[in-house]
Amino acid sequence: MKRAGIHLVFAGGSLLKPWLLNILACPICKEHPLTVHIIQVESNVLKDSASLAKELVIHFKKGVLSEPSLKPVHNLSSSKDVDKWLAAARNAFASLAKQKPTPTTLQPLVDFLHRLEVLEGILRCEKCRRFYPIGSRIVGVPELLPDAQRDKEADLAFLRKHKDVLPEKLLSGSKPFALKS
């Protein structure tokens, strides 16, 4: 996606994977982590989850994996896999207080961080209350644009489309646009 000097490329395809929650921050106030409300998701089969687990051990040791980025994840989709894998990933992080990370102990994180692909959802910064749609124009791609570059009508249409599943504070209390109560 290229617009006004911003170029977003997501490794492994164009869909948002939960591992990006470890590195995404609000483009306006730089707050991390962002809250994610998952509306539509799909899961895929991993060809080499053992290698991904080994890679996660390295990322954990470097401090790239962020336990706080798992806390503000809200599954609004009908997929039970999201809840199952998210709970297992949170438990894996909790167990790391007692043991060193190994590919086996981090395998639940692989399932959550790499198998899931968010097709539609919303990222929200709790500090400045800005929301960023995921999949509004291109399936799986978050629109992390400054306020002046946002399309008000498209953003409001996205909120209206999902008003039955999104929390009220997100619908009426977000910036730069909100639905009127």
Buried (B, 14 or more C-beta within 10 A) or exposed (E): BEEEEEEBEBEEEEBBBBBBBBEBEBBBEEBBBBBBBBBBBBBEEBEEBEEBBBBBBEBBEEEEBBBEBBEBBBBBBEBEBBEBBBEBBBEBBEEBEEEEBEBEBBBBBBBBBBBBBBBBBBBBBEEBBBBBBBBBEEBBBBBBBEEEEBBEEEBBEBBEBBEEBBBEEBBEBBBBBBBEE
